[in-house]
Amino acid sequence: GMVTNDINGLQVGASSYAAVLTAKGAMVGDVRVLKNENDLLVETEAERSAGIRAHLLRFLISEDAEFVDAPEVTAMGLIGSLAREVFEKRAFSEKFQPILSLLGALEFLVPTADFDRIRLTLDDVVQLSPEVLEVIRVERGVPQFGRDMTESTIPLEANLHHAIHMQKGCYIGQEVIARATY
């Protein structure tokens, strides 16, 4: 009930994109949630992490849950027509579970301690600059918190329909989203 998408329905290893909202339907931030066997990994931009965590902690009342930072994992991605081929040829598919990517990339979580070593195995692959990734993000219509959406934005204004599961039941801010939709 703390996010806009159906997390309970995720299979182990699957991930989903969701928004975290205030009771008035305004954005606190956006997250990707990866369901592991015994926990959930909530991934967001570093700048939003503390605010989202504080917001979610306010609603942990009777749940047997806790929040723990996970600096031991880092997201890495491959994008382009050969992304899947590179992922499989480098045997990444045997080691890493792909996660949902809004950019159409093949993203996966790697141990932070191994990030540079893994990246070196990709030294023959073009590394995109932040400027090129920004062009791809804009062209694909993927909003970024702080640029395209703020604390006063409701998810529908940012075209985040894919972050909302309309049949999941109650969640914080749902009344505003339902009223605006129906």
Secondary structure, DSSP 8 states (H G I E B T S, - for coil): --SSS--TT--TT-EEEEEEE-TTS-EEEEEEEEE-SS-EEEE--HHHHHHHHHHHHHT-SS-S------TTEEEEEE-STTHHHHHHHTTGGGT--EE--TTS-EEEEEEGGGHHHHHHTTTTS----HHHHHHHHHHTT---BTTTB-TT--GGGGT-GGG--TTS---TTHHHHHHHH-
